[in-house]
Amino acid sequence: MILGDRDLKYYIKTKRIVIEPFDEEIVRENGLDLRLSNEIARFKSNSEPVDSKANFLDPFQYYTIEKGESFVIQPNERVLLNTLEYVKLPDDLMAFVNLRSTFARLGLIAPPTIVDAGFEGNITIEVVGGAFPVKLHVGDRFIHLIFAKLLSPVEKPYSGDYQGQKGVMFPKMFNKK
C-alpha cells in the first residue's frame, strides 16, 4: 500500500516517520520531496581498482567532499548528493527514491534506490550528469520519496554503516582519525 499525503502527515505527526528539519512544503500528494544539503561528493579520477572484498576503503581515495551553497554537475559526471533532511523509518515502512522530474528533464539520471524499513540517517543518492552542466542549489527539492507499507514488519531492519548518521555524509570520511 502506497501512503498518500493524509497518511504521511499522520505518520509524521505521530513520529512514526521522523523528518528533521520538517517543512509542510515537502509533503506531496503521494510522497515527500527532500532537499539538497550543503555538501556533495564528487568521484575522483582514479586508476586504482576498488577491491570489493577489502575490509577498509579509504573514501578520500575515491571522493572529494565539497561544501557550498550551489554545485554544478558536469556532463556525464557522477556525484553523490545528500539530503538536508534526516529520515527515520519504522520497521514496517520503506520508500522508493526517485529523482524529481524537474531534474530528470534537465538530463540528470539517478539509479533506482530504496530506503529500507528501519533506516535512520540522511539519504545519499548517486546522480549522473546529462548532456550539459546543471547547477543545483542547497534547499532544492531534488528527490521524491514514495512510501510503501509492508504487510508485516521486517524481521531484520537496516543496520548498515550509515545507521543513525545525522547531517553528515559519509561518516567514515569525517570521523577519520
C-alpha positions in Angstrom: 0.0 0.0 0.0 1.4 3.4 -1.0 0.9 6.2 1.6 -0.9 9.3 0.5 -0.5 12.8 1.9 -3.0 12.4 4.7 -1.3 9.2 5.8 2.1 10.8 5.6 1.0 13.8 7.7 -0.4 11.4 10.3 2.8 9.3 10.4 4.9 12.4 10.8 2.7 13.9 13.4 2.8 10.7 15.5 6.5 10.4 14.9 6.3 7.0 13.1 8.2 8.8 10.4 10.8 11.3 11.6 11.9 14.0 9.2 14.3 16.7 10.5 14.1 19.5 9.7 10.5 19.2 8.6 8.6 21.7 6.4 5.0 21.2 5.3 6.0 22.2 1.8 7.8 18.9 1.2 4.6 16.8 1.6 3.2 16.0 -1.8 0.1 14.0 -2.8 1.9 10.7 -2.9 5.2 11.2 -1.0 7.8 13.6 0.3 10.2 15.9 -1.7 13.6 16.0 0.1 16.0 18.9 -0.3 19.7 19.1 -1.2 22.1 19.6 1.6 25.2 21.8 1.5 27.6 19.0 0.7 28.2 16.7 -2.2 30.8 14.1 -3.0 32.5 14.0 -6.4 34.1 10.9 -7.8 37.8 11.4 -8.4 39.5 10.0 -11.4 41.5 7.1 -10.1 43.2 4.2 -11.9 43.4 2.1 -8.7 40.7 -0.7 -8.7 38.3 -0.8 -5.8 38.6 -4.2 -4.1 35.0 -5.2 -3.2 36.5 -7.7 -0.6 38.7 -5.1 1.2 38.0 -4.6 4.9 38.8 -0.9 4.7 38.3 1.5 1.8 39.8 5.0 2.1 36.9 7.1 0.8 39.2 10.0 0.2 40.9 7.9 -2.4 37.7 7.9 -4.5 35.8 11.0 -3.5 36.3 14.7 -2.9 33.8 16.3 -0.5 32.6 19.8 -1.3 30.6 22.2 0.8 28.8 25.2 -0.6 25.5 26.9 -1.5 25.4 25.6 -5.1 27.1 22.9 -7.2 27.5 22.4 -10.9 27.2 18.8 -12.2 29.2 18.5 -15.4 28.1 16.3 -18.4 28.5 12.6 -17.5 29.9 13.4 -14.1 29.0 11.1 -11.2 28.3 12.7 -7.9 26.7 11.7 -4.6 24.1 14.0 -3.3 23.0 14.2 0.3 19.6 15.2 1.7 19.2 18.2 4.1 16.6 16.0 5.9 17.4 13.3 8.4 14.9 10.4 8.0 13.9 7.7 10.4 11.5 4.9 9.3 9.7 2.3 11.3 10.3 -1.4 10.5 7.0 -1.7 8.5 7.6 1.2 6.0 10.1 1.5 3.2 10.5 4.2 0.5 11.3 4.3 -3.2 13.6 7.2 -4.1 13.1 9.0 -7.4 14.9 12.0 -8.8 12.3 14.7 -9.3 11.2 15.1 -12.9 12.3 18.7 -12.9 15.9 17.5 -12.7 15.3 14.4 -15.0 14.1 16.8 -17.7 17.5 18.6 -17.4 19.2 15.3 -18.2 20.2 14.2 -14.8 19.9 10.5 -14.0 19.7 8.6 -10.7 19.7 4.8 -10.5 16.8 3.1 -8.7 17.2 3.5 -5.0 15.3 2.2 -2.0 15.3 3.4 1.6 14.9 0.2 3.7 12.5 -0.3 6.6 14.1 0.7 9.8 16.5 3.2 8.1 17.8 6.1 10.0 20.0 8.9 8.6 20.4 11.3 5.7 19.7 9.9 2.3 22.6 9.8 -0.2 22.0 9.0 -3.9 24.2 8.9 -6.9 23.4 11.3 -9.8 24.9 11.3 -13.2 25.2 14.4 -15.3 23.4 14.8 -18.7 24.5 16.5 -21.9 25.2 19.9 -20.4 26.2 21.3 -17.0 23.4 21.7 -14.4 23.6 23.9 -11.4 21.9 22.8 -8.2 21.3 24.9 -5.1 21.1 24.0 -1.4 17.5 23.5 -0.5 16.4 22.4 -4.0 13.8 19.7 -3.7 15.7 17.1 -5.7 14.4 13.7 -4.8 10.9 12.3 -4.1 10.2 9.5 -1.7 7.2 7.3 -2.2 6.4 5.3 1.0 5.1 1.8 1.0 3.6 0.0 4.0 4.8 -3.6 4.3 2.3 -6.3 5.1 4.4 -7.3 8.1 7.3 -5.7 9.9 10.8 -6.6 8.7 12.5 -9.2 10.8 16.0 -7.8 10.2 15.8 -4.0 9.9 18.5 -1.9 8.2 21.7 -1.7 10.3 24.4 -0.6 7.8 27.3 1.8 8.1 25.1 4.9 7.8 22.6 4.0 10.5 22.0 6.9 12.8 24.1 9.5 10.9 22.6 12.9 11.3 23.6 15.7 8.9 26.9 14.0 7.9 27.6 12.5 4.6 30.0 9.5 4.7 30.6 9.4 8.4 33.8 7.4 8.0 35.3 10.2 6.0 34.7 12.8 8.6 35.5 10.6 11.6 38.9 9.6 10.2 41.5 9.5 13.0 
